[in-house]
Amino acid sequence: MACDLWLVPLVDVLCHSPDNPFADELAEYDRALAEAGLPPVPVYGYVPGMSGSVAPVAGFDYAALHLLRRAYLLQQSGLPVTPVAELDGDYQQLLEMFEAGAQQAHLVWHFDHAGAYVPVDFPHPLVNESLLAGGGPLGSSHGLLRELERVAPVLGIDPMNPPPAPEPPPRPTALEEPAAAAGEGDGPFARERHVWLGLHAAATRSLAQGSMIVFS
């Protein structure tokens, strides 16, 4: 199943518009951040060259996303990071065995089809009943980027000089459609690398441009 990542510019022309399609989500995120003693989702003033347009930044399949999460959990748990062709029961076992660590990871503790990462720095994903009833845990773009940099070496990626990110999908990808094929060679971690590069592009642009990352 396909997964697209989108960047939502946090500019006033979008966020303060009465037609903002993300108004309810942003209000919920602000409440969760306030409960944690954190500042609200930042909203930036419009400057020439910016727009309120929402645009895709990456695409991959859910199974490959779970493979990357599996690699991160193995690494964080001090276990060998061995490649596998397909997901099997060991990923679920890892989630159960290292549940506390998984729930502290922005990369791992996130709904696949909803939710967001916001450019606010906090150590662990935010969770409350309202978030879980909607899009799921709220992640930090800063935290996601730190975790991607941590797992990069075991995938053969230099986090300070990564390869170019794959091109984003030219149009929204339906959930049932096949995702874009991994483009990072034929190595044992090709699918994990493909997802890593897409998430890394999203996280770095989220911080550089002041955007929110959303899954679809």
ABEGO torsion letter per residue (X at the ends): XBBBBBBBBBBAAAAABAABAAAAAAAAAAAAAAAAGBBBBBBBBBBBGBBABBBBABBBBAAAAAAAAAAAAAAAAGBBBBBBABBBAAAAAAAAAAAAAAAABAAABBBAABEBBBBBBBABBBBBAAAAABAEBBBBAAAAAAAAAAAAAAAGBBAABBBBBBBBBABBBBAABBBBBBABEABAAAAAAAAAAAAAAAAAAAAAAGBBBBBX
